[in-house]
Amino acid sequence: MTLLHTETGGRGQLIEGKAIAEQIHANTADRVATLARRGIQPRLVFVRVGEDPASRVYVGMKEKTSKRLGLASETIVVSESTTEAELVDLILKLNEDSNVHGILVQAPLPKHIRETCVYASVKPAKDVDGFHPINVGKLMLGDPTGFVPCTPGGIHELLIRSGVRLSGAEVVVLGRGNIVGKPISAILVQKDKRANATVTLCHSGTRGLAAHCRRADVLIAAMGVPRFVTADMVKPGAVVVDVGVNRVPDPGSKTGTKLVGDVEFEELLPVVSMITPNPGGVGPMTIAMLMQNTVRAAEMATA
């Protein structure tokens, strides 16, 4: 596996998610312009349940990017007391609206609403988040006609566009969640020139976790545990992708908290060959892939 830096004592190269996201945005904007010449504007609808502060911020960022790239977007906000049946009914109506090309139900949802039921109610052709069982099944089968979940898709693009050779690489994924861990494992293990890695999926029940990590050419941390990965867990010259978004106490900040990833970033810098900053690594790519998925949905709907 060829990396850009393979010795200790150096400093890992940053995988700049913002810059790579802008490359994808440029292509997305070109495709939006092509659709516009046919009188078509991709339209993305966000459904937000309640007033979770983080959800409001995330949806706002996605709306801002939609506008910048020429997509139409709308946010429908319903009360936190909305029932599962009422939410599903709203989604079914959006499914039948030919002017809506993509539907995203913002997580987290209230505890009385089953996420799996809601995601399954989104029409697969409008499921730009890639969580419908049909799209999940297509991902597992290596069928490119489905939509890939945005964060795993973004991680894959980060690695490819950063020159990381995945074929034959030892990849260790920390975290078996349905949003990141399982889908990125499925992406990277496929028999494909952009994948073909040997993937180990680790979780809270994995024995000898640190030993698994030290084997990795590429380590993807998506456990949701603040600063879990330390320098002694990483092989010199490895590539590290930090997916974690964790709020921890910070008495020195105005809010009393700050956001950190799943890795000890400063500790790892002298050891790794490449590493994603956090923020500025995976986050921008998630939005970039959502925009790309929405434009593709519009292209397929109007072909």
C-alpha angles and dihedrals in degrees: 000000000000117000131174096239125020108167133084118242094050129090125258120245115245117241098221106214093182093058094045091047089055090055089056092044090055091056091045091052090052090053091048089053091051090053091046090059086061092049094255126130118187110237125204123190121200118202114202123184114207130338104291103165095221092049090052091053094046094048090046091055091050092049091050092052091046091056093047092053095045100256121136113235137181133184120214111197119196130183121272087238091063110126124236090247092053092049092048090049090055091050092049089055090051089049089060095047106100090199091064114081101170134030124194122183106201117230141252101060125192114276093251091062120076110225093205091056093048095047091048090055093061112096107253091231089057096038097111090163090063097227102119112112091241092055091044089052092049090051091053091049094047091244107157094201092081130078117260117219109262103238096047090043089052093050090052091052091047091056096044095046091046091059097250109156105222101179108107093359123139106239122187119194118196110207132036098216122145092235100054118350102054097038097046088050089052092049096050097044095056119115093249135121089244093052131012093139128150103244129200114190111204129189144164091294096051115120118220092015096169091053090054090051093051090058093057125112085185121027119192113192113202104143099114092233115130114248092342097151114071131185094261089060095058130080113233109261095021124143113237127198115192112203098165124120108186129163113218133175116276114174091188095062128083092243095042091238140070138194121252135172133237093266136064093245101190092045092052098046096083092046107045131070094218135005138175117241116231113246104025099039120075098003099071090046092057090059092043091055092047090055091047092049091050093051090048090051090053091048092051093045092052101036 
